Amino acid sequence: MDYDKFLEKLKEASLSKEDFTELTGIGSNLVKGWGTQRQGRKTQPWVESWLELYIKNKEKDIVIKALKN
């Protein structure tokens, strides 16, 4: 995933870069490195699927909470 798409997905998930690093346990310098030309402005391969699952689970949690009320 390119870095700009990563930033869009973070926004869609309502996560900051700091939230992401805390939830995944990776260092903030690694995330900053993804945005550099040296790294090709690409994230690691697992990031896209992690964010997709996070967003889907968050949506399901909202629905479940609404159904319980």
PyMOL Python script that loads the backbone (N, CA, C, O; Angstrom):
from pymol import cmd

cmd.read_pdbstr("""\
ATOM      1  N   MET A   1       0.859  -1.163   0.000  1.00  0.00           N
ATOM      2  CA  MET A   1       0.000   0.000   0.000  1.00  0.00           C
ATOM      3  C   MET A   1       0.904   1.225   0.000  1.00  0.00           C
ATOM      4  O   MET A   1       1.885   1.292   0.741  1.00  0.00           O
ATOM      5  N   ASP A   2       0.559   2.186  -0.838  1.00  0.00           N
ATOM      6  CA  ASP A   2       1.379   3.392  -0.824  1.00  0.00           C
ATOM      7  C   ASP A   2       1.019   4.242   0.403  1.00  0.00           C
ATOM      8  O   ASP A   2      -0.049   4.094   0.998  1.00  0.00           O
ATOM      9  N   TYR A   3       1.935   5.123   0.752  1.00  0.00           N
ATOM     10  CA  TYR A   3       1.822   5.889   1.991  1.00  0.00           C
ATOM     11  C   TYR A   3       0.594   6.792   2.019  1.00  0.00           C
ATOM     12  O   TYR A   3      -0.027   6.952   3.069  1.00  0.00           O
ATOM     13  N   ASP A   4       0.237   7.380   0.890  1.00  0.00           N
ATOM     14  CA  ASP A   4      -0.940   8.250   0.858  1.00  0.00           C
ATOM     15  C   ASP A   4      -2.223   7.466   1.113  1.00  0.00           C
ATOM     16  O   ASP A   4      -3.120   7.947   1.805  1.00  0.00           O
ATOM     17  N   LYS A   5      -2.314   6.258   0.553  1.00  0.00           N
ATOM     18  CA  LYS A   5      -3.474   5.403   0.811  1.00  0.00           C
ATOM     19  C   LYS A   5      -3.507   4.990   2.289  1.00  0.00           C
ATOM     20  O   LYS A   5      -4.576   4.904   2.895  1.00  0.00           O
ATOM     21  N   PHE A   6      -2.339   4.741   2.850  1.00  0.00           N
ATOM     22  CA  PHE A   6      -2.232   4.417   4.268  1.00  0.00           C
ATOM     23  C   PHE A   6      -2.823   5.540   5.120  1.00  0.00           C
ATOM     24  O   PHE A   6      -3.579   5.285   6.057  1.00  0.00           O
ATOM     25  N   LEU A   7      -2.473   6.780   4.789  1.00  0.00           N
ATOM     26  CA  LEU A   7      -2.998   7.916   5.543  1.00  0.00           C
ATOM     27  C   LEU A   7      -4.514   8.031   5.392  1.00  0.00           C
ATOM     28  O   LEU A   7      -5.206   8.377   6.350  1.00  0.00           O
ATOM     29  N   GLU A   8      -5.033   7.744   4.200  1.00  0.00           N
ATOM     30  CA  GLU A   8      -6.480   7.761   3.972  1.00  0.00           C
ATOM     31  C   GLU A   8      -7.173   6.690   4.803  1.00  0.00           C
ATOM     32  O   GLU A   8      -8.222   6.940   5.398  1.00  0.00           O
ATOM     33  N   LYS A   9      -6.584   5.495   4.842  1.00  0.00           N
ATOM     34  CA  LYS A   9      -7.168   4.393   5.610  1.00  0.00           C
ATOM     35  C   LYS A   9      -7.140   4.696   7.109  1.00  0.00           C
ATOM     36  O   LYS A   9      -8.075   4.348   7.831  1.00  0.00           O
ATOM     37  N   LEU A  10      -6.080   5.340   7.572  1.00  0.00           N
ATOM     38  CA  LEU A  10      -6.032   5.739   8.980  1.00  0.00           C
ATOM     39  C   LEU A  10      -7.181   6.685   9.295  1.00  0.00           C
ATOM     40  O   LEU A  10      -7.844   6.555  10.323  1.00  0.00           O
ATOM     41  N   LYS A  11      -7.406   7.631   8.403  1.00  0.00           N
ATOM     42  CA  LYS A  11      -8.492   8.594   8.598  1.00  0.00           C
ATOM     43  C   LYS A  11      -9.837   7.875   8.607  1.00  0.00           C
ATOM     44  O   LYS A  11     -10.690   8.162   9.447  1.00  0.00           O
ATOM     45  N   GLU A  12     -10.030   6.937   7.671  1.00  0.00           N
ATOM     46  CA  GLU A  12     -11.264   6.167   7.609  1.00  0.00           C
ATOM     47  C   GLU A  12     -11.485   5.367   8.894  1.00  0.00           C
ATOM     48  O   GLU A  12     -12.619   5.192   9.339  1.00  0.00           O
ATOM     49  N   ALA A  13     -10.404   4.891   9.474  1.00  0.00           N
ATOM     50  CA  ALA A  13     -10.474   4.113  10.708  1.00  0.00           C
ATOM     51  C   ALA A  13     -10.539   4.998  11.953  1.00  0.00           C
ATOM     52  O   ALA A  13     -10.654   4.488  13.067  1.00  0.00           O
ATOM     53  N   SER A  14     -10.467   6.303  11.774  1.00  0.00           N
ATOM     54  CA  SER A  14     -10.428   7.270  12.882  1.00  0.00           C
ATOM     55  C   SER A  14      -9.235   7.017  13.800  1.00  0.00           C
ATOM     56  O   SER A  14      -9.346   7.089  15.024  1.00  0.00           O
ATOM     57  N   LEU A  15      -8.101   6.723  13.188  1.00  0.00           N
ATOM     58  CA  LEU A  15      -6.870   6.473  13.932  1.00  0.00           C
ATOM     59  C   LEU A  15      -5.819   7.503  13.563  1.00  0.00           C
ATOM     60  O   LEU A  15      -5.735   7.927  12.410  1.00  0.00           O
ATOM     61  N   SER A  16      -5.027   7.901  14.529  1.00  0.00           N
ATOM     62  CA  SER A  16      -3.844   8.707  14.250  1.00  0.00           C
ATOM     63  C   SER A  16      -2.675   7.748  14.027  1.00  0.00           C
ATOM     64  O   SER A  16      -2.787   6.553  14.298  1.00  0.00           O
ATOM     65  N   LYS A  17      -1.567   8.268  13.538  1.00  0.00           N
ATOM     66  CA  LYS A  17      -0.377   7.419  13.398  1.00  0.00           C
ATOM     67  C   LYS A  17       0.066   6.903  14.770  1.00  0.00           C
ATOM     68  O   LYS A  17       0.547   5.777  14.895  1.00  0.00           O
ATOM     69  N   GLU A  18      -0.100   7.736  15.785  1.00  0.00           N
ATOM     70  CA  GLU A  18       0.274   7.329  17.141  1.00  0.00           C
ATOM     71  C   GLU A  18      -0.622   6.193  17.637  1.00  0.00           C
ATOM     72  O   GLU A  18      -0.141   5.245  18.260  1.00  0.00           O
ATOM     73  N   ASP A  19      -1.929   6.291  17.359  1.00  0.00           N
ATOM     74  CA  ASP A  19      -2.851   5.207  17.725  1.00  0.00           C
ATOM     75  C   ASP A  19      -2.447   3.913  17.035  1.00  0.00           C
ATOM     76  O   ASP A  19      -2.420   2.848  17.651  1.00  0.00           O
ATOM     77  N   PHE A  20      -2.132   4.020  15.742  1.00  0.00           N
ATOM     78  CA  PHE A  20      -1.743   2.846  14.957  1.00  0.00           C
ATOM     79  C   PHE A  20      -0.512   2.182  15.549  1.00  0.00           C
ATOM     80  O   PHE A  20      -0.482   0.962  15.712  1.00  0.00           O
ATOM     81  N   THR A  21       0.505   2.975  15.874  1.00  0.00           N
ATOM     82  CA  THR A  21       1.732   2.380  16.418  1.00  0.00           C
ATOM     83  C   THR A  21       1.477   1.740  17.771  1.00  0.00           C
ATOM     84  O   THR A  21       2.067   0.708  18.091  1.00  0.00           O
ATOM     85  N   GLU A  22       0.608   2.340  18.565  1.00  0.00           N
ATOM     86  CA  GLU A  22       0.294   1.774  19.875  1.00  0.00           C
ATOM     87  C   GLU A  22      -0.468   0.447  19.733  1.00  0.00           C
ATOM     88  O   GLU A  22      -0.169  -0.524  20.428  1.00  0.00           O
ATOM     89  N   LEU A  23      -1.441   0.419  18.838  1.00  0.00           N
ATOM     90  CA  LEU A  23      -2.242  -0.793  18.641  1.00  0.00           C
ATOM     91  C   LEU A  23      -1.441  -1.934  18.032  1.00  0.00           C
ATOM     92  O   LEU A  23      -1.665  -3.097  18.368  1.00  0.00           O
ATOM     93  N   THR A  24      -0.512  -1.612  17.141  1.00  0.00           N
ATOM     94  CA  THR A  24       0.257  -2.656  16.461  1.00  0.00           C
ATOM     95  C   THR A  24       1.567  -2.998  17.152  1.00  0.00           C
ATOM     96  O   THR A  24       2.156  -4.048  16.899  1.00  0.00           O
ATOM     97  N   GLY A  25       2.018  -2.106  18.025  1.00  0.00           N
ATOM     98  CA  GLY A  25       3.265  -2.363  18.745  1.00  0.00           C
ATOM     99  C   GLY A  25       4.519  -2.106  17.916  1.00  0.00           C
ATOM    100  O   GLY A  25       5.604  -2.560  18.279  1.00  0.00           O
ATOM    101  N   ILE A  26       4.381  -1.386  16.811  1.00  0.00           N
ATOM    102  CA  ILE A  26       5.561  -1.062  16.015  1.00  0.00           C
ATOM    103  C   ILE A  26       6.030   0.351  16.359  1.00  0.00           C
ATOM    104  O   ILE A  26       5.265   1.158  16.887  1.00  0.00           O
ATOM    105  N   GLY A  27       7.266   0.632  16.061  1.00  0.00           N
ATOM    106  CA  GLY A  27       7.840   1.929  16.399  1.00  0.00           C
ATOM    107  C   GLY A  27       7.370   3.047  15.486  1.00  0.00           C
ATOM    108  O   GLY A  27       7.108   2.836  14.302  1.00  0.00           O
ATOM    109  N   SER A  28       7.270   4.226  16.051  1.00  0.00           N
ATOM    110  CA  SER A  28       6.830   5.379  15.266  1.00  0.00           C
ATOM    111  C   SER A  28       7.841   5.730  14.179  1.00  0.00           C
ATOM    112  O   SER A  28       7.459   6.258  13.135  1.00  0.00           O
ATOM    113  N   ASN A  29       9.120   5.449  14.404  1.00  0.00           N
ATOM    114  CA  ASN A  29      10.128   5.728  13.383  1.00  0.00           C
ATOM    115  C   ASN A  29       9.925   4.858  12.153  1.00  0.00           C
ATOM    116  O   ASN A  29      10.205   5.292  11.035  1.00  0.00           O
ATOM    117  N   LEU A  30       9.440   3.637  12.346  1.00  0.00           N
ATOM    118  CA  LEU A  30       9.155   2.763  11.211  1.00  0.00           C
ATOM    119  C   LEU A  30       8.035   3.355  10.361  1.00  0.00           C
ATOM    120  O   LEU A  30       8.126   3.378   9.134  1.00  0.00           O
ATOM    121  N   VAL A  31       6.983   3.832  11.014  1.00  0.00           N
ATOM    122  CA  VAL A  31       5.863   4.432  10.286  1.00  0.00           C
ATOM    123  C   VAL A  31       6.320   5.692   9.561  1.00  0.00           C
ATOM    124  O   VAL A  31       5.939   5.920   8.413  1.00  0.00           O
ATOM    125  N   LYS A  32       7.126   6.505  10.219  1.00  0.00           N
ATOM    126  CA  LYS A  32       7.661   7.704   9.567  1.00  0.00           C
ATOM    127  C   LYS A  32       8.509   7.328   8.360  1.00  0.00           C
ATOM    128  O   LYS A  32       8.491   8.026   7.346  1.00  0.00           O
ATOM    129  N   GLY A  33       9.244   6.239   8.460  1.00  0.00           N
ATOM    130  CA  GLY A  33      10.099   5.778   7.367  1.00  0.00           C
ATOM    131  C   GLY A  33       9.309   5.383   6.138  1.00  0.00           C
ATOM    132  O   GLY A  33       9.795   5.532   5.017  1.00  0.00           O
ATOM    133  N   TRP A  34       8.100   4.882   6.328  1.00  0.00           N
ATOM    134  CA  TRP A  34       7.275   4.492   5.186  1.00  0.00           C
ATOM    135  C   TRP A  34       6.991   5.683   4.283  1.00  0.00           C
ATOM    136  O   TRP A  34       6.775   5.511   3.083  1.00  0.00           O
ATOM    137  N   GLY A  35       6.989   6.876   4.837  1.00  0.00           N
ATOM    138  CA  GLY A  35       6.675   8.073   4.070  1.00  0.00           C
ATOM    139  C   GLY A  35       7.857   8.652   3.316  1.00  0.00           C
ATOM    140  O   GLY A  35       7.713   9.657   2.621  1.00  0.00           O
ATOM    141  N   THR A  36       9.018   8.037   3.441  1.00  0.00           N
ATOM    142  CA  THR A  36      10.203   8.578   2.793  1.00  0.00           C
ATOM    143  C   THR A  36      10.394   8.011   1.387  1.00  0.00           C
ATOM    144  O   THR A  36       9.934   6.911   1.082  1.00  0.00           O
ATOM    145  N   GLN A  37      11.059   8.758   0.562  1.00  0.00           N
ATOM    146  CA  GLN A  37      11.371   8.299  -0.796  1.00  0.00           C
ATOM    147  C   GLN A  37      12.288   7.076  -0.757  1.00  0.00           C
ATOM    148  O   GLN A  37      12.194   6.196  -1.613  1.00  0.00           O
ATOM    149  N   ARG A  38      13.159   7.029   0.223  1.00  0.00           N
ATOM    150  CA  ARG A  38      14.090   5.903   0.335  1.00  0.00           C
ATOM    151  C   ARG A  38      13.341   4.582   0.490  1.00  0.00           C
ATOM    152  O   ARG A  38      13.770   3.551  -0.028  1.00  0.00           O
ATOM    153  N   GLN A  39      12.235   4.621   1.198  1.00  0.00           N
ATOM    154  CA  GLN A  39      11.419   3.422   1.396  1.00  0.00           C
ATOM    155  C   GLN A  39      10.399   3.254   0.269  1.00  0.00           C
ATOM    156  O   GLN A  39       9.613   2.307   0.284  1.00  0.00           O
ATOM    157  N   GLY A  40      10.407   4.154  -0.696  1.00  0.00           N
ATOM    158  CA  GLY A  40       9.482   4.063  -1.812  1.00  0.00           C
ATOM    159  C   GLY A  40       8.069   4.491  -1.467  1.00  0.00           C
ATOM    160  O   GLY A  40       7.130   4.219  -2.216  1.00  0.00           O
ATOM    161  N   ARG A  41       7.917   5.169  -0.319  1.00  0.00           N
ATOM    162  CA  ARG A  41       6.599   5.605   0.165  1.00  0.00           C
ATOM    163  C   ARG A  41       5.610   4.439   0.195  1.00  0.00           C
ATOM    164  O   ARG A  41       4.457   4.578  -0.214  1.00  0.00           O
ATOM    165  N   LYS A  42       6.079   3.289   0.684  1.00  0.00           N
ATOM    166  CA  LYS A  42       5.255   2.085   0.774  1.00  0.00           C
ATOM    167  C   LYS A  42       5.245   1.568   2.208  1.00  0.00           C
ATOM    168  O   LYS A  42       6.234   1.674   2.933  1.00  0.00           O
ATOM    169  N   THR A  43       4.107   1.008   2.594  1.00  0.00           N
ATOM    170  CA  THR A  43       4.017   0.363   3.904  1.00  0.00           C
ATOM    171  C   THR A  43       4.415  -1.094   3.772  1.00  0.00           C
ATOM    172  O   THR A  43       4.649  -1.588   2.669  1.00  0.00           O
ATOM    173  N   GLN A  44       4.489  -1.769   4.890  1.00  0.00           N
ATOM    174  CA  GLN A  44       4.745  -3.200   4.870  1.00  0.00           C
ATOM    175  C   GLN A  44       3.492  -3.922   4.368  1.00  0.00           C
ATOM    176  O   GLN A  44       2.387  -3.398   4.503  1.00  0.00           O
ATOM    177  N   PRO A  45       3.646  -5.107   3.796  1.00  0.00           N
ATOM    178  CA  PRO A  45       2.518  -5.803   3.173  1.00  0.00           C
ATOM    179  C   PRO A  45       1.323  -6.079   4.097  1.00  0.00           C
ATOM    180  O   PRO A  45       0.187  -6.086   3.621  1.00  0.00           O
ATOM    181  N   TRP A  46       1.532  -6.298   5.360  1.00  0.00           N
ATOM    182  CA  TRP A  46       0.448  -6.662   6.277  1.00  0.00           C
ATOM    183  C   TRP A  46      -0.435  -5.486   6.674  1.00  0.00           C
ATOM    184  O   TRP A  46      -1.540  -5.692   7.177  1.00  0.00           O
ATOM    185  N   VAL A  47       0.025  -4.263   6.459  1.00  0.00           N
ATOM    186  CA  VAL A  47      -0.669  -3.080   6.957  1.00  0.00           C
ATOM    187  C   VAL A  47      -2.060  -2.916   6.344  1.00  0.00           C
ATOM    188  O   VAL A  47      -3.017  -2.608   7.054  1.00  0.00           O
ATOM    189  N   GLU A  48      -2.175  -3.118   5.047  1.00  0.00           N
ATOM    190  CA  GLU A  48      -3.468  -2.927   4.387  1.00  0.00           C
ATOM    191  C   GLU A  48      -4.520  -3.874   4.938  1.00  0.00           C
ATOM    192  O   GLU A  48      -5.633  -3.444   5.242  1.00  0.00           O
ATOM    193  N   SER A  49      -4.192  -5.152   5.073  1.00  0.00           N
ATOM    194  CA  SER A  49      -5.186  -6.104   5.586  1.00  0.00           C
ATOM    195  C   SER A  49      -5.510  -5.819   7.052  1.00  0.00           C
ATOM    196  O   SER A  49      -6.652  -5.997   7.474  1.00  0.00           O
ATOM    197  N   TRP A  50      -4.522  -5.380   7.830  1.00  0.00           N
ATOM    198  CA  TRP A  50      -4.770  -5.056   9.232  1.00  0.00           C
ATOM    199  C   TRP A  50      -5.769  -3.911   9.336  1.00  0.00           C
ATOM    200  O   TRP A  50      -6.711  -3.970  10.127  1.00  0.00           O
ATOM    201  N   LEU A  51      -5.559  -2.871   8.535  1.00  0.00           N
ATOM    202  CA  LEU A  51      -6.466  -1.721   8.575  1.00  0.00           C
ATOM    203  C   LEU A  51      -7.864  -2.089   8.086  1.00  0.00           C
ATOM    204  O   LEU A  51      -8.853  -1.630   8.657  1.00  0.00           O
ATOM    205  N   GLU A  52      -7.963  -2.902   7.048  1.00  0.00           N
ATOM    206  CA  GLU A  52      -9.271  -3.341   6.549  1.00  0.00           C
ATOM    207  C   GLU A  52     -10.027  -4.098   7.640  1.00  0.00           C
ATOM    208  O   GLU A  52     -11.212  -3.852   7.862  1.00  0.00           O
ATOM    209  N   LEU A  53      -9.350  -5.006   8.309  1.00  0.00           N
ATOM    210  CA  LEU A  53      -9.994  -5.771   9.388  1.00  0.00           C
ATOM    211  C   LEU A  53     -10.379  -4.869  10.558  1.00  0.00           C
ATOM    212  O   LEU A  53     -11.447  -5.035  11.147  1.00  0.00           O
ATOM    213  N   TYR A  54      -9.523  -3.927  10.891  1.00  0.00           N
ATOM    214  CA  TYR A  54      -9.817  -2.991  11.977  1.00  0.00           C
ATOM    215  C   TYR A  54     -11.090  -2.207  11.666  1.00  0.00           C
ATOM    216  O   TYR A  54     -11.961  -2.060  12.524  1.00  0.00           O
ATOM    217  N   ILE A  55     -11.194  -1.709  10.445  1.00  0.00           N
ATOM    218  CA  ILE A  55     -12.365  -0.921  10.039  1.00  0.00           C
ATOM    219  C   ILE A  55     -13.628  -1.782  10.063  1.00  0.00           C
ATOM    220  O   ILE A  55     -14.663  -1.343  10.565  1.00  0.00           O
ATOM    221  N   LYS A  56     -13.554  -2.999   9.529  1.00  0.00           N
ATOM    222  CA  LYS A  56     -14.718  -3.893   9.525  1.00  0.00           C
ATOM    223  C   LYS A  56     -15.154  -4.246  10.942  1.00  0.00           C
ATOM    224  O   LYS A  56     -16.349  -4.258  11.239  1.00  0.00           O
ATOM    225  N   ASN A  57     -14.203  -4.530  11.809  1.00  0.00           N
ATOM    226  CA  ASN A  57     -14.548  -4.867  13.195  1.00  0.00           C
ATOM    227  C   ASN A  57     -15.148  -3.677  13.919  1.00  0.00           C
ATOM    228  O   ASN A  57     -16.065  -3.840  14.725  1.00  0.00           O
ATOM    229  N   LYS A  58     -14.656  -2.512  13.648  1.00  0.00           N
ATOM    230  CA  LYS A  58     -15.196  -1.299  14.269  1.00  0.00           C
ATOM    231  C   LYS A  58     -16.649  -1.094  13.840  1.00  0.00           C
ATOM    232  O   LYS A  58     -17.500  -0.752  14.662  1.00  0.00           O
ATOM    233  N   GLU A  59     -16.933  -1.306  12.541  1.00  0.00           N
ATOM    234  CA  GLU A  59     -18.307  -1.187  12.036  1.00  0.00           C
ATOM    235  C   GLU A  59     -19.223  -2.231  12.686  1.00  0.00           C
ATOM    236  O   GLU A  59     -20.359  -1.924  13.047  1.00  0.00           O
ATOM    237  N   LYS A  60     -18.735  -3.438  12.831  1.00  0.00           N
ATOM    238  CA  LYS A  60     -19.534  -4.495  13.464  1.00  0.00           C
ATOM    239  C   LYS A  60     -19.819  -4.163  14.920  1.00  0.00           C
ATOM    240  O   LYS A  60     -20.924  -4.399  15.407  1.00  0.00           O
ATOM    241  N   ASP A  61     -18.831  -3.620  15.613  1.00  0.00           N
ATOM    242  CA  ASP A  61     -19.033  -3.233  17.011  1.00  0.00           C
ATOM    243  C   ASP A  61     -20.131  -2.188  17.142  1.00  0.00           C
ATOM    244  O   ASP A  61     -20.925  -2.233  18.082  1.00  0.00           O
ATOM    245  N   ILE A  62     -20.181  -1.248  16.205  1.00  0.00           N
ATOM    246  CA  ILE A  62     -21.210  -0.209  16.231  1.00  0.00           C
ATOM    247  C   ILE A  62     -22.595  -0.831  16.046  1.00  0.00           C
ATOM    248  O   ILE A  62     -23.540  -0.469  16.747  1.00  0.00           O
ATOM    249  N   VAL A  63     -22.711  -1.755  15.114  1.00  0.00           N
ATOM    250  CA  VAL A  63     -23.991  -2.422  14.850  1.00  0.00           C
ATOM    251  C   VAL A  63     -24.421  -3.252  16.055  1.00  0.00           C
ATOM    252  O   VAL A  63     -25.583  -3.199  16.460  1.00  0.00           O
ATOM    253  N   ILE A  64     -23.511  -4.004  16.619  1.00  0.00           N
ATOM    254  CA  ILE A  64     -23.830  -4.840  17.779  1.00  0.00           C
ATOM    255  C   ILE A  64     -24.291  -3.978  18.948  1.00  0.00           C
ATOM    256  O   ILE A  64     -25.259  -4.317  19.629  1.00  0.00           O
ATOM    257  N   LYS A  65     -23.606  -2.875  19.179  1.00  0.00           N
ATOM    258  CA  LYS A  65     -23.981  -1.978  20.265  1.00  0.00           C
ATOM    259  C   LYS A  65     -25.390  -1.414  20.033  1.00  0.00           C
ATOM    260  O   LYS A  65     -26.178  -1.308  20.974  1.00  0.00           O
ATOM    261  N   ALA A  66     -25.705  -1.055  18.786  1.00  0.00           N
ATOM    262  CA  ALA A  66     -27.031  -0.517  18.468  1.00  0.00           C
ATOM    263  C   ALA A  66     -28.105  -1.574  18.659  1.00  0.00           C
ATOM    264  O   ALA A  66     -29.206  -1.260  19.110  1.00  0.00           O
ATOM    265  N   LEU A  67     -27.804  -2.815  18.326  1.00  0.00           N
ATOM    266  CA  LEU A  67     -28.795  -3.881  18.479  1.00  0.00           C
ATOM    267  C   LEU A  67     -29.064  -4.219  19.944  1.00  0.00           C
ATOM    268  O   LEU A  67     -30.168  -4.639  20.291  1.00  0.00           O
ATOM    269  N   LYS A  68     -28.076  -4.041  20.793  1.00  0.00           N
ATOM    270  CA  LYS A  68     -28.224  -4.332  22.209  1.00  0.00           C
ATOM    271  C   LYS A  68     -29.088  -3.287  22.915  1.00  0.00           C
ATOM    272  O   LYS A  68     -29.694  -3.571  23.948  1.00  0.00           O
ATOM    273  N   ASN A  69     -29.139  -2.112  22.368  1.00  0.00           N
ATOM    274  CA  ASN A  69     -29.905  -1.021  23.028  1.00  0.00           C
ATOM    275  C   ASN A  69     -31.335  -1.020  22.614  1.00  0.00           C
ATOM    276  O   ASN A  69     -32.109  -0.178  23.070  1.00  0.00           O
TER     277      ASN A  69
END
""", "prot")
cmd.dss("prot")
cmd.show_as("cartoon", "prot")
cmd.util.cbc("prot")
cmd.orient("prot")
